[in-house]
Amino acid sequence: MNDTVSYATKRNWNKLNTSEKDRLTRRANKRLSKKKFIPIEYLSNSKNAIVLQEILEQIDLKKFSIESVIYSLAKYLIDKKRIKNRNIKTILNENHFDYINEIEEYNWPQDERDLLGIVYQCLLFEGEKNQKGSYYTPTSVVKNMIKNLDFSNGQLFLDPCCGSGSFLMEIDANPNQLFGTDSDPIAVFIAKINMIIKYPEIDFYPHIECRDYLEDINLLSFDSEVLNKKFDYIMTNPPWGAVANQICSIPEITSKETFSYFFVKSFSQLKKNGKIRFLFPESVTNVKIHKDIRSFILKNCNIESFTLYDDNFTGVTTKYVDVCCSNNEIQKTIPVYKNNCMEIIERESFFETENLVFNFLNLKDREILSKVKTLGCYDLSESIWALGIVTGDNKNKVSHIATEGAEQIYTGKEICPYSVKTAQYYIKYNRDSLQQVAKEEYYRAPEKLVYKFISNKLIFAYDNMQRLFLNSANILIPKIKGMSIKTVMAFLNSELYQYLYIQMFGEIKVLKGNLVELPFPELSEKQDRDISETVTKIINGECTDEFIQKQVYDIFNISDDQINHIRSILYGKVA
């Protein structure tokens, strides 16, 4: 259990006299979760979920191991399908466990392409899957990723994280052209059985190895036919979020993210004119920590396509994207597929931000961004930034009741454009008892801006009453030449800057590093005064922000057509 909690976290708990056991049981910690679930998206027939649930509830895992269940079901399927491959005995003997006779009594669904893999996923705890970063790939995604592959000239395919073999099973090729590796021995056993079942008329031994693909960075390995080959196609859904083995060392990857290591290692095994296609979490396109893999891809790969998916894996909240690359000559344009639509983007757009965000800007977006950057003279880099208060124990230190000596404290929920709503909480502001606080002068500044930290849009409010805020809100005291604090807020709350933040960064967090990259124009004294006075009226409820929107658009020479495009991004289709 201790390995799942960082030293810094434990240090803070000690400072606040907080029980580690209590913390781990109260917080959402998926790495320790004992929850089990059926991966609906992986089923060939969703109706089988109920059947499988009923069967799995009858299997006593206190009496039988998961290995025995999988082994018994594999042997049952092999016997039922009357597979004659002479290598099947070798595979079964390599993974021999007690046979469970009850397996034959259940009415197993016969229309599942990977029944063994599904049962295995259902038997694992959520925490085990989370620690391994292992979630099997929906068939529809696999089919999309491997479509149009040509195996007519003996081309070789590798899945370096093959799991139970979902990619290998969907490919129409001679099994001797298909290779896989995985570090999970049960998954490798399942993959071998699945391949034998898929090719019942061919007498072969599956080219699937149980090994840590990342453990040996050097390609040559005397005990591996996989690591000694180059491949025409390498495609996979690598582990997400799992920390890579410390033995693995690739200088280009500083994040230590497993899926990034897998991509770089796999790319080194690609034949000339080969193709590599990986399923990544959507965060790989924009989150700062993944700049390393974006940089590697931009320096070394020809990006052939992106495909954005709207679905999630069961038990995982993030969406996903597949990135298809080759080692051919780099092309200037890239097709992006989403919801059966295709849009062409310029590769050059990925260099618009410091973190090389894959922002998928089309020509119209780039024209707008170019206008803004051309007229942008200043930024927020010289401004003052501060975090809201981290109590370390909101349950006991923040209250809905106003007790003696307590003062109001605001959260991100109370922040609205330009102003804050009535506080819902109170706190006894004893700085020594709080886990993390900014300088007192920032909280008590005569004027400051506060903004929501977790948000898919920019929401900035003005505070001149020295109010306190929790860490769901951050503080900005802007310093931009020729701009009052209210004018800066007007730009940040404008439609144009909402659009810029979404298109440039695509984050669900409002981060200082991204805000600093937003360009601000040079204003006349009259422009600054007019905007600032309008903001005062908005705060007092005397007018709307219509004037602000028009002023910001006019300052950057944004055309009516471009305004309509911006509003279509922000609000959906605009007439």
SULWOGI-V955119 format. One record per helix or strand of 2 or more residues. SS is the DSSP state (h for helix, s for strand). FROM is the first residue (numbers start at 1). TO is the last residue. Records with the same first field share a line. If there is no record, write none. Layout:
SS = FROM-TO / FROM-TO
//
This chain:
h = 2-4 / 7-15 / 20-26 / 30-32 / 40-42 / 48-58 / 66-81 / 88-94 / 101-105 / 115-123 / 126-132 / 139-146 / 166-170 / 175-177 / 185-198 / 258-267 / 282-285 / 288-300 / 347-351 / 363-375 / 394-397 / 412-414 / 431-433 / 440-443 / 485-493 / 495-504 / 512-515 / 525-539 / 546-555 / 560-571
s = 157-159 / 178-182 / 207-210 / 231-236 / 270-281 / 302-309 / 320-326 / 333-338 / 341-346 / 376-378 / 384-387 / 389-390 / 398-399 / 407-410 / 425-427 / 448-452 / 460-463 / 468-470 / 473-477 / 520-521
//
